[in-house]
Amino acid sequence: MSCGGYETFFPSSLVRTVHDLPRFNRHLESTSSSFNITLAYAEGAVSWPAVAIVLGGVLLLVSLLYLTCCAFRSAPTLQQWYTKRKKPGCGCFPLFLAALLCGGGAGLVFYANQDVDSGINGISSTIMDINSTIVDTETGVVNISRSLQNASGDLSNLAEVWRTASLPDPSLRQQLIDATVTARDQADNAKFQTDSIAITLEGVYDVSTIRTQLNKYDDYRFKGTIGVMCFILLIVLLAFSGIICSSPCMLKLTAFLAIFGLVIGSVASAAFLAITVVGSDLCFSPSKFIRDYVNDESYAPTVRYVLYCGDCPSPYQDDYDQAQLYIYSVSTELAELNAAAVNFSIPDAVALTSQLNRSVNSVKSSLDSIFREEINCTHLNSLYNDLLTSTCGRIIDGTALTLAGGAAVGLFMFFLLLCAQRHWTRLIFNDSYEDDTETSQLLPPSERRGKDYYV
C-alpha cells in the first residue's frame, strides 16, 4: 500500500539556504541538490569544498612566494632605513589584530565543537531509546508467546481433568472436552500470530552497534579538534610573545607555523563545508530519501509507518487484531468452563480455569500495552524526529560554526604570516642599524647618538 509522501520534520533556515546553493559537476554542468547515494550527486556536493581547497591553495602559494621574495630582497641602506623608519611598536598593530582574530576563530571552533558534541550525545541518547523500544517489544512479544504456549498445555491438562471427572451426563463431558480443545486451538492460533510479530521484530537491525561506532568516531573527532585548535592557539601565543618581546626569532617561528595553520584552516573549511552541504541536503527531505532507499518489501511498511505517522497503517495491525480475536475466544470459552467447574464442584478444573483466566487476561493486557506504548506510531515517530532534531539541528549548526571558525583561522593565518614577516624584518633592521646612527655622517648631528652628539 502506498502512503505518506510528506515530511513530518521541517528543516531550519540554514539547511534550506545551504540546500539551495547551486551545484556543479566536473564539466561545470548544474546538478541536483537532492541527496542520494550516486556519483553524480557526489560530484555536485564536493563542488563547494573544492572551491575552498582552491582558495586555500592560492593563499598558501601567495604566502610562500611572498616569503621567498622577502628572503632574497636586499637590505635597505642606512639612509633608506632612516627615511622610512617608524616609531617602535608602530607596525605591530596589524600583527596583533591578525593574531587576535585567529584566536577568535579558534575560540569559535571550540564553542562549535561543544555544540556538535551535544548533538552527538542527543543522537546517542535517542539510539538508546530506539534500542530499548526494540528490545522491550521483542521481550514482551516473546513472553506473550511463551504464556500462550503454557496456556495451551494447561488446556490439554484441563481436557484430561474433564475425562476423569465425575459428571452426571456423558454428553456433557464430551461438550466440556470439545470446548477445552477449541480454546486450546484458539490459544495456538493466537501464539502463531504473536510469533509472526516476533519474527518481524527479529529482522530489525541492532542499533546499539551504531551507537558504539558513533561514540568511537566522535571521540576521535572531539579530541582531534581540540588538539588542532590548541596548535592554532600556540601560534597565536607565539605571535603575542614576539610582539611583546620584540623577538624576530619568535616571529619567524610564528610565520613558519602559520603556514601549517593556513593549511589546517583550508582543509578544515573544505571538510566541514562538505559535511554541511551533504548534511543539509539530507536534512532538507530525510523521509523521502529513507523511503526511497529502503526497497526491501519486508521492511518498507514498517519504515513508512514510522515516517508518516497516522497516514500509513501499522504493519503489525493484522497480526494484532487476529491475536486479540483468538485471545477473546479463549477468554470466552474459559469463562464457561470455569462456571461448569464451579457448578459441578471439580476442584482441579476450578484451579486450572482460574489460573488460565489470569494468564489470558495478563496476555491481553501485555499485548495492548505493547501496541499502545512501544510500537505505537506516535512514539516511534517521536523518536525519529528526536533523531532528526539532533542531527539536522545541533550537529548541522555546530558544523556550520566550525566551518566559519576554520575559514577565519585559515584567512587570518594568511595575514598573520604576512604581518609577522614585515614586523620581524623591521625589528632586524632596527637592531642592525641602530648602532650605526652613533657615528654615521649620513645623518644630521641631532640624530646621532653617543658622544658625537655633544660635540
C-alpha positions in Angstrom: 0.0 0.0 0.0 1.4 3.4 -0.9 1.1 6.1 1.7 2.9 9.1 3.0 4.8 11.4 0.8 5.1 14.4 3.0 7.7 15.5 5.6 7.0 15.5 9.3 10.3 17.3 10.0 10.8 20.9 8.9 14.4 22.0 8.2 16.0 25.1 9.6 16.7 28.2 7.5 20.4 27.3 7.5 19.6 23.9 6.0 17.3 25.4 3.4 19.9 28.1 2.4 22.8 25.6 2.0 20.5 23.2 0.1 19.6 26.0 -2.3 23.2 26.6 -3.3 23.9 25.7 -6.9 26.0 22.5 -7.6 28.2 21.7 -10.5 30.0 18.6 -11.7 33.5 18.4 -13.2 32.1 19.6 -16.5 30.7 22.7 -14.8 27.2 21.4 -15.5 24.4 22.1 -13.0 23.5 19.1 -10.8 20.6 18.3 -8.4 21.0 19.0 -4.7 18.6 16.2 -3.7 20.5 13.8 -1.5 21.1 10.4 -2.9 24.0 7.9 -3.0 25.2 8.3 -6.6 28.4 9.5 -8.2 26.6 12.4 -9.9 25.4 13.8 -6.6 28.8 13.4 -5.0 30.4 15.4 -7.8 27.9 18.2 -7.2 28.3 18.0 -3.4 32.1 18.5 -3.5 32.0 21.5 -5.8 31.9 24.0 -2.9 34.5 22.2 -0.8 36.7 22.1 -4.0 36.4 25.9 -4.2 37.5 26.2 -0.6 40.6 24.0 -1.3 41.4 26.1 -4.4 41.2 29.3 -2.4 43.3 27.9 0.4 45.9 26.7 -2.2 46.0 30.2 -3.7 46.6 31.8 -0.3 49.3 29.2 0.5 51.0 29.8 -2.8 50.9 33.6 -2.3 52.4 33.2 1.2 55.2 31.0 0.0 56.0 33.4 -2.9 55.9 36.4 -0.5 58.3 34.7 1.9 60.6 33.7 -0.9 60.7 37.2 -2.4 61.4 38.7 1.0 64.2 36.2 1.7 66.1 37.4 -1.5 65.3 41.1 -1.1 68.3 43.2 -0.4 68.6 45.1 2.9 67.9 48.9 2.8 70.7 51.3 3.1 71.1 53.3 6.3 69.7 56.4 4.7 66.7 54.5 3.4 66.1 52.9 6.8 66.3 56.3 8.5 63.9 57.8 6.0 61.3 55.1 6.3 61.8 54.0 9.9 58.8 54.2 12.2 58.4 54.6 15.9 58.8 51.5 18.0 55.6 49.4 18.0 54.1 51.3 15.1 54.0 48.3 12.8 52.8 45.7 15.3 49.1 46.6 15.4 48.2 44.6 12.2 50.1 41.6 13.5 48.3 41.9 16.9 44.9 42.2 15.2 45.6 39.2 12.9 46.7 37.1 15.9 43.6 38.2 17.8 41.3 37.3 15.0 42.9 33.9 14.6 42.4 33.3 18.3 38.8 34.3 17.9 38.3 31.8 15.0 39.8 29.1 17.2 37.5 30.1 20.1 34.5 29.8 17.7 35.6 26.3 16.7 35.9 25.3 20.4 32.4 26.6 21.0 31.0 24.8 17.9 32.8 21.6 19.0 30.7 21.6 22.1 27.6 22.1 20.0 28.4 19.2 17.8 29.2 17.1 20.8 25.8 17.9 22.3 24.2 16.8 19.0 26.1 13.6 19.0 25.1 12.9 22.6 21.4 13.6 21.6 21.7 11.0 18.8 23.3 8.5 21.1 20.5 9.0 23.7 17.8 8.6 21.0 19.5 5.5 19.7 19.4 4.0 23.2 15.7 4.8 23.4 15.1 3.2 20.0 17.1 0.1 21.0 15.2 0.0 24.3 11.9 0.1 22.4 13.0 -2.7 20.1 14.3 -4.9 23.0 11.3 -4.3 25.2 8.9 -5.1 22.3 10.8 -8.3 21.4 10.9 -9.4 25.0 7.2 -8.6 25.6 6.1 -10.5 22.4 8.3 -13.5 23.3 6.9 -13.6 26.8 3.3 -13.4 25.4 4.1 -16.3 23.0 5.5 -18.3 25.9 2.5 -17.6 28.0 0.1 -18.7 25.3 2.2 -21.9 24.8 1.8 -22.6 28.6 -1.9 -21.9 28.3 -2.2 -24.4 25.5 -0.5 -27.0 27.7 -2.8 -26.2 30.7 -5.8 -26.5 28.4 -4.7 -30.0 27.4 -4.4 -30.9 31.1 -7.9 -29.5 31.6 -9.2 -31.8 28.9 -7.8 -34.7 30.9 -9.5 -33.5 34.0 -12.8 -33.5 32.2 -12.2 -37.1 31.0 -11.7 -38.3 34.6 -14.2 -36.1 36.4 -17.5 -37.4 37.8 -20.2 -35.8 35.6 -23.9 -36.6 35.6 -24.2 -36.8 31.8 -21.6 -38.4 29.4 -22.7 -35.9 26.6 -21.8 -33.0 29.0 -18.3 -34.5 29.4 -17.8 -34.5 25.7 -19.1 -30.9 25.3 -16.7 -29.7 28.0 -13.8 -31.6 26.3 -14.7 -30.2 22.9 -14.9 -26.6 24.4 -11.5 -27.1 26.0 -9.9 -28.3 22.8 -11.5 -25.4 20.9 -10.0 -23.0 23.5 -6.6 -24.7 23.1 -6.7 -24.4 19.3 -7.6 -20.7 19.7 -4.6 -20.2 22.1 -2.3 -21.9 19.5 -3.7 -19.6 16.8 -3.0 -16.6 19.0 0.5 -17.8 19.6 1.0 -18.2 15.8 0.0 -14.5 15.3 2.4 -13.2 18.0 5.2 -15.4 16.6 4.7 -13.6 13.3 5.2 -10.3 15.1 8.3 -11.6 16.8 9.8 -12.9 13.5 9.3 -9.4 12.0 11.0 -7.7 15.0 13.9 -10.1 14.9 14.8 -8.7 11.5 15.2 -5.2 12.9 18.8 -4.0 12.9 20.6 -3.8 16.3 21.0 -0.1 16.5 23.2 -0.4 19.6 26.1 -1.1 17.3 25.5 2.2 15.6 25.8 4.0 19.0 29.1 2.2 19.8 30.6 3.2 16.5 29.2 6.7 16.7 30.7 7.3 20.1 34.0 5.8 19.0 34.5 8.1 16.0 33.1 11.1 17.8 35.7 10.7 20.5 38.4 10.9 17.7 36.7 14.0 16.3 36.4 15.7 19.6 40.0 15.1 20.7 41.4 15.8 17.2 39.6 19.2 17.0 40.8 20.2 20.5 44.4 19.2 19.5 44.3 21.2 16.3 42.9 24.3 17.9 45.4 24.1 20.7 48.1 24.2 17.9 46.4 27.3 16.4 46.4 28.9 19.9 50.1 28.1 20.2 50.8 30.1 17.1 48.7 33.0 18.4 50.6 33.0 21.7 53.9 32.9 19.8 52.8 35.9 17.8 51.8 37.8 21.0 55.1 36.8 22.6 57.1 38.0 19.6 55.3 41.4 19.7 55.8 41.8 23.5 59.4 40.7 23.5 60.3 42.3 20.1 61.8 38.9 19.2 62.5 38.3 15.5 63.1 34.6 16.2 59.6 34.1 17.7 58.1 35.9 14.8 60.0 33.8 12.3 58.7 30.7 14.1 55.2 32.2 14.1 55.3 32.6 10.3 56.7 29.1 9.8 53.9 27.6 11.9 51.3 29.9 10.3 51.9 28.0 7.0 50.7 24.9 8.7 47.9 26.8 10.3 46.8 28.1 6.9 46.8 24.5 5.5 44.8 23.3 8.5 42.3 26.1 8.2 41.8 25.4 4.5 41.4 21.6 4.9 39.1 22.0 7.9 37.0 24.5 6.0 36.7 22.2 3.0 35.9 19.2 5.2 33.2 20.9 7.3 31.8 22.6 4.2 31.3 19.1 2.7 29.7 17.9 5.8 27.4 20.9 6.0 26.4 20.6 2.3 25.7 16.9 2.4 24.0 17.1 5.8 21.8 20.0 4.7 20.8 18.1 1.5 19.9 15.0 3.6 18.0 17.1 6.2 16.0 19.0 3.7 14.0 15.9 2.8 15.1 13.0 5.1 11.9 11.0 4.9 11.9 10.9 1.1 15.4 9.6 1.0 14.8 6.9 3.6 11.6 5.8 1.9 13.2 5.6 -1.5 16.4 3.9 -0.1 14.6 1.1 1.7 13.5 -1.1 -1.2 13.0 -4.3 0.8 9.3 -5.0 0.9 9.7 -6.8 4.3 10.9 -3.5 5.9 9.2 -0.9 3.7 5.8 -1.0 5.5 7.5 -0.5 8.9 9.6 2.4 7.6 6.6 4.1 6.1 4.7 3.6 9.4 7.4 5.3 11.4 8.0 8.1 8.9 4.4 9.1 8.2 2.6 8.5 11.5 -1.2 8.4 11.2 -1.1 8.2 7.4 0.2 4.7 7.0 -1.3 1.6 8.7 0.7 -0.4 11.2 2.4 -3.4 9.6 1.6 -5.4 12.8 -2.1 -4.4 12.9 -3.5 -7.5 11.2 -1.5 -9.9 13.4 -2.5 -7.9 16.5 -6.2 -7.9 15.5 -6.2 -11.6 14.9 -4.3 -12.4 18.1 -6.7 -10.3 20.1 -9.7 -12.1 18.4 -8.3 -15.5 19.3 -7.5 -14.4 22.9 -11.0 -13.1 23.3 -12.4 -16.5 22.1 -10.1 -18.3 24.6 -11.3 -16.0 27.4 -15.0 -16.6 26.5 -14.5 -20.4 26.5 -12.7 -20.3 29.8 -15.5 -18.3 31.4 -18.0 -21.0 30.5 -15.6 -23.8 31.5 -14.9 -22.2 34.9 -18.6 -21.8 35.5 -19.1 -25.6 34.8 -16.2 -26.5 37.1 -17.7 -24.5 39.9 -21.2 -25.8 39.2 -20.1 -29.4 39.3 -17.6 -28.8 42.2 -14.5 -30.1 40.4 -11.5 -28.6 42.3 -8.8 -29.4 39.8 -10.9 -27.9 37.0 -11.6 -24.8 39.1 -7.9 -24.3 39.8 -6.9 -24.7 36.2 -9.6 -22.5 34.7 -8.9 -19.7 37.3 -5.2 -19.9 36.6 -5.8 -19.8 32.8 -8.2 -16.8 33.2 -5.4 -14.8 35.0 -2.9 -15.9 32.4 -5.1 -15.0 29.4 -6.0 -11.6 30.9 -2.3 -10.9 31.5 -1.5 -11.8 27.9 -4.3 -9.5 26.6 -3.1 -6.6 28.8 0.5 -7.1 27.8 -0.3 -7.2 24.1 -2.4 -4.0 24.4 0.4 -2.3 26.3 3.0 -3.1 23.6 0.9 -1.8 20.8 -0.3 1.3 22.7 3.1 2.3 24.2 6.0 0.6 22.4 5.2 0.3 18.7 2.6 3.0 18.5 3.4 5.3 15.6 3.3 8.4 17.8 6.1 7.0 20.0 8.2 5.8 17.1 7.7 9.0 15.0 8.7 11.0 18.1 12.0 9.1 18.3 12.6 9.6 14.6 12.0 13.4 15.0 14.3 13.5 18.0 17.0 11.9 15.9 16.5 14.4 13.2 16.5 17.3 15.7 19.9 16.3 17.0 21.3 15.6 13.5 19.8 18.4 11.5 19.7 20.9 14.3 22.6 20.9 16.7 25.1 19.0 14.5 24.4 20.9 11.3 24.5 24.3 13.3 27.7 23.2 15.1 29.3 22.1 11.8 28.5 25.4 10.2 30.0 27.3 13.1 33.1 25.1 12.9 33.2 25.9 9.2 33.1 29.6 9.9 35.8 29.3 12.6 38.0 27.2 10.4 37.7 29.6 7.5 38.5 32.5 9.8 41.6 30.7 11.1 42.8 30.0 7.5 42.2 33.5 6.3 43.7 35.3 9.3 46.6 32.9 9.4 47.5 34.3 5.9 47.5 37.8 7.2 49.3 36.7 10.4 52.1 35.3 8.2 52.5 38.4 6.2 52.4 40.7 9.2 54.9 38.6 11.1 57.3 38.8 8.2 57.1 42.5 8.0 57.5 43.0 11.7 60.5 40.7 12.2 62.2 42.4 9.2 61.6 45.8 10.8 63.0 44.6 14.1 66.1 43.1 12.5 66.8 46.3 10.5 66.3 48.4 13.6 68.8 46.2 15.6 71.3 46.2 12.7 71.3 49.9 12.0 70.7 51.4 15.5 74.4 51.3 16.4 75.4 52.9 13.1 73.5 56.0 13.9 76.0 56.9 16.6 78.8 57.8 14.1 77.1 57.9 10.7 77.8 61.0 8.7 74.7 60.4 6.6 72.5 61.5 9.4 72.2 65.0 10.9 74.1 65.6 14.2 70.8 65.9 16.1 70.0 62.3 15.2 73.4 60.9 16.1 73.8 59.0 19.4 76.8 58.7 21.7 79.5 61.3 22.4 79.4 62.8 18.9 76.0 64.3 19.8 77.6 66.5 22.4 80.4 67.8 20.1 
